[in-house]
Amino acid sequence: MGERVIVAMSGGVDSSVAALLLHEAGYDVIGVTMKLYNLDHQDLPEYYQGCCTVDDVEDARRVCQKLGVPHYVMNVQEEFETFVIDYFCSEYQKGRTPHPCIACNDKIKFNFLSERAIALDANYIATGHYARIEEDSSSLCLKKGIDQNKDQSYVLYGMGQHELQHTLMPLGAYSKSEIRDMATRAEFPNAEKPDSQDICFIPFGDYKAFLEERVVSTPGDIVDQSGKVLGKHKGIEFFTIGQRRGLGLPGMDEVLYVLNINADKNEVLVGPKSGLYKTEFWVSRVNYVSGKTPHGTLNVQVKIRYQFQQAEADLLNYENGVLIRFHEPQRSITPGQAAVFYQDDLVLGGGIIEGHIPEEVLVGLNANS
């Protein structure tokens, strides 16, 4: 029997084929399905493609049964509530737009599950992410998945050398169609199961209704770029940068977009589409996958959203963060989202987009201009 690996199995086809590939490669596979939250809706929509239903757990169990490997269900609802759902609500209340999948990867999949792997004497954990872990002359590298349409490296930028040493991602070298074919040949019960979409813990896709149940909203003003009050909002948590629908401003002659959300003033700033385009922005809580901070100015490609075509930029490192300068203005650079830095298919690292560039950085830039 080979080295032991804990495979995070959601009940979907990707994690199921990850278990299959590792089992065929000779690893001692143990399937683990994490119970993240309770879905107490008896009327889930037919299109629901999340996780954590009884059917999802059963799909994972049946796949493990076909492979002849153990399967366990582990309850991580308390951890998920604290590190993902509470974070999700808190960020919106600060006028920011969170990315819960990144928080889940960081705090749940590559933290909690790693602790459980140690308890089960496993050398690795494995996931169904479409990304690749490779070795170069001095360290391990994180690279994009071969299938550019499914690449998930964006949500993995927070990994470091320790995580890479103890993680396997067997799907990164395959296309989605190849994964489906493998599941079909293996006669998995979930071979044709739709991919998960949207926010898994909001089954009806209405994040505003979810927030309304969990936060206390404070009404405030909607203002234009001159400071003129155009209307009222019922809470800044119901807005995000680039939004143009649902602003509550009937009868306006021009199409307006959310340009900024000021939590200190409890204001939503709106204006024309042209106001959404920026070249420079600040990134905090930066992580470099190699563990080494590069020196000087780097030419990189940057993604500012998961479904964003990466764009050429210059990266300038500072002691407390990174300044990104796009070569061409980009739309809706949104505080709270991740900015991930690439060089071709190599993930250098990433961090969290902030709404303002620190004053001391601006002073230095002005002095050098």
N, C-alpha and C positions, 0 to 999 in steps of 0.2 A: 504493500500500500504506500502511495506517495505522500507528499506533504499535505497537511490538513488545511483546508480553506473553508471559511464561512461565506456562503453566497447569499447576499441580500436579495430575497425573492419577493417581489410585490404581487405576484400572480400574473404578471404580464409576460408577453412572449420574449422580450429582450433578456430579462433576468433568467428566464427558464432556459434559453439557449446558452447563456453564460454558464449555467450549471452543467448543461450537456457537454459543452466544449471542454470544460475543466475535468469533468468525469472521464471523458474519452482520452484526455491527456495524461490520465493516471493519478490525478489528485484525489485525496480523501475528502470528498465533498460533504458538507453539512448545509442544508438549506435552512435559512432563517427568515421568517416573515415578521416584520415589526408592526405591531398594532399601534398606529400613530394617534388615532382619534376614533370616536364613536360616530357612526352615521345612524342616527335614530329616525331618519326619514323613511317612512314606509312607502312613500310614493316617489322614489328616486326616478328622474327622467330616463327614458330609454337610451338617450344619448350620453348618459353619465359614463365618463371614462377616467375616473379617479382610481382610488385604491381603498383598502381597508374594509371592503364589504365581506360578508361571509363567503360569497362566490370567489373573491380574489384569494382568500386564504385556502379555499378548497382547491382552486386551480394550482396553486403552488404545491399543496400537499400531493395532488395527483401526479404532478410532474416528478416530484421526488420519489414517489412510489414507483413510477415507470423506470426511473434511473436506479432504483434500489438503494437510495441514500436516505439518511435521517432528515426529518423536517421538524422544526420547532417554531412556535409562535411566541414572541417576546413582547411584553407590554411596555411601551415607552411613551404612553400618553401624557404622563406628567412632564417628562422632558420635552416632548413636542409642544405642549401647551406653553411652557416657559420660553423655550428658545426659538420657536417658530411663530406660533399664533400671537403670543404677547408682543413679540418683536414686530410682527406684521401690523398690528393695531397701533403700537406706539409710534412707528415710523410715519404712518399716515397722519397721526395727530400732530406730528412735528412738521407737516407740510412736505413730507418726502414720499417717494414711491419705492417700497421695499421689493426685494426679490426673495420670496420665501424658499425657493429651491436651493439657493446658495446657502442660506441659514441651515436648512435641513441637512445638506451635504456636510457642512462644517461641524455642526453640533451633534447630529444624530448618526449619520452613516459612517463618518470617519472619526468619530469620537466614542459615542456610546457603543457602537457595534465593535469597535476595536477592543474595548474593554471586555466585551462578551467573548470575543475571539480568544483573548488571553485565558479567560476562565475555561474555555473549551479546548485549550492546548492547540490552538490553530496558529499557523505561521502567517496566514494571509486572510484578508477579507476580499471579496470580489463583488463587483457590481455590473449591471448591464449598460453602463454608459458607453457611448460611442466616442471613445478617445483612446490614445495609445500611450503606454509607458515604455520608454526605450532608454538604453544606457549609452552615454558617450564616454569620452576619455576620463572624465573626472566626477561625473554625477549622473543621476537619473533625470530624464527629461519627460515632460508632459507634452504630447503633440495632439493635433487635431485627429479626429477619426477620418478614415479614408473616404467615407460617404459624407460629402460636404453638406448634403441636405439634412443629415442627421447628427452632425458633429455637436457634441455637448461639452467641449472643453471650456466653454465660457463659464459654466457653473462650477468648474473645478479649479479655478485659478488659486484658491486658498490652500491647495495642497503643498506640502514641503517634502524634503527628502525622506523624513521618517515615514510619512504616509505613503509615499511612492514605493518605498522598500517593502511595505507590508500590504500592498494593494495589487490586485489583478483586474485588468479590464479586457477580457478576451474578445469583445465585439468590435474593437476599434479598427481591426484590419478587414472588416467585412461591410458590405452594403446591407441596407435594410431588407432588400429583396432576398439576398442570400440567407439572412437570418430567418425570414419567413419560410424559405424552402427547407432549411434544416429542421425547423419545428414541425413542418408538415411530414417530412420523411420520418421523424421520430414519433409521429402520431401523437403529438402533444394535444391535450384537449383545448388549449388556448392558442393554437397556431394561427387562427384568423382573428384573434381578439384585437379590437381597435387600440391604438396607442393612447396613453394617458394624455390629457390636454388640460390647459388652463390651471387653476389652483386646485389642488387635489382635495383640500378640506372645505371647499366651497362648491358643493355638488351642483347647485343651480346656476353657477357662474356669476352671481350678483354680489360682488364684493361690497357694494355700498349697503345692501341689506344686512350683510354679515357684520359690518362695522356698526350699523345702527343698533344692533342687539348687544354690542359689547363696549361702546364708548359713549361718553357724555359729550355732546356736541356744543360748541359755542358759536352763535351766529356772529357774523361780521360783515365787512364791506367788500364789494367788488369794485375795483377802481381801474381807471385807464392810466396811460403812461404820464399824463399830466397831474394825476392825483385826484381827478374828478370822480366822485362816487356815482357809479352807474346802476348799482343795485345792491341787494343783500344776499349773502349765502348763509346756509344753516350750519356750516362747519367746514373748515379747510380740508378735513380728511376725505371729503368727497370730490376732490379735484386733483389733477395731475398735470404736469407740464405738457403742453401740446393739445390738451383737450379743447374741443370746440362745441361739442354737444352737451346739452344738459346744464348750461351755464345759468339758466334762469334769467335771461335778459331778452325778453320778447320785444319786437318792434325796432331792433337796431338795424340801421341801414347797411352796415358792413359786417362781414363775417369776422368774429373775434375768437381768439385762442387764449388759453391760459399761458402767460409768459413767465410768471413767477408766483410763488406762494410764500408769503411773509408770516411765519408763525408768531414772531414777536408782536406784530401789529394786528395779527389775525385778519390779514387782507389777502385777497386774490387779485393779482394784477393781470389784466387782459389787454390784448392789442392785436395788431395785424400779424399775418403769417410771417412777414419779414423779421419780426422781433424774436422769432424762435431760433434763428440761425446765429451760432457763435463759433468762434475759432479756438479760444482758450478756456480751460477749466482746470479746477484743482481736484486732486485725488488724495484721499486720506486712507489710513489703515492699509498701507501697501504691503503686499506679500510678493516676494520673488521665489519662484519654485526652486531655483538652484540654491537658495539660502544666502546668496551673495548679491549685494546691491551694486549694480553697474555704475561706472563713473562716466562723467561727461554727458553730453547730449547724444541720445540714441535716436536713430530713425526706426520707427516701429509702425505697425498697423494696429489700430485701436478699435475695439467694439464697445459701444456704449449701451447696447441692449442685446438681448439674445437673438432677436430677429432683425439684426442690423448688419448691413454690409460694411465690413470693416474698412476704415479709411486711413490713409497715410498721415503720419503725425510725427512731431518731434517730442521726445520725452526728456524732461529736465528734472533731475533728482535734487531734492532738498532734504534737510534733516528730518522734517516732520511730514513729508508727503512728496507728491509729484505734480509738476505742471505739465499739462498736455497742450500742445499747439497743433491743431489740425492744419494741413496744408490748404484745405478748402473748408469753408464754413459748413457745419453740420447742424441738423435740425433736432430740437427737443433734447438737449443734454440735460438729463433729469437727476437731481439730487436724490440719493438713496439707492440708485441703480449702480451696477458694477461697471467699471471700465477695465477691460482686459487687454493686455499688451501682447502682441504677437510679432514674431519675425518669421515670415512665411508660415509654415505649419507648426512652429515651435511656440509654446506658451511661455512667455517670460514671467508673467505674473499679472497682478491687477490690484484694484482697490475700490473704494467707494467714492462715487462722485459727490462733491460738495457744491453748495450753492454760491460760495464766495471764495475768491482767491485771497489768502492771508495778506494783511496790509504790508507786512515786512517784505513779502515777495513782490508785491506791486511796486513798492518803493524802489527795490533793487532793479526791477525791470525798467522803470521809468528813468532811473539814473544811467542805465546802460544803453538806452535808446537814443 
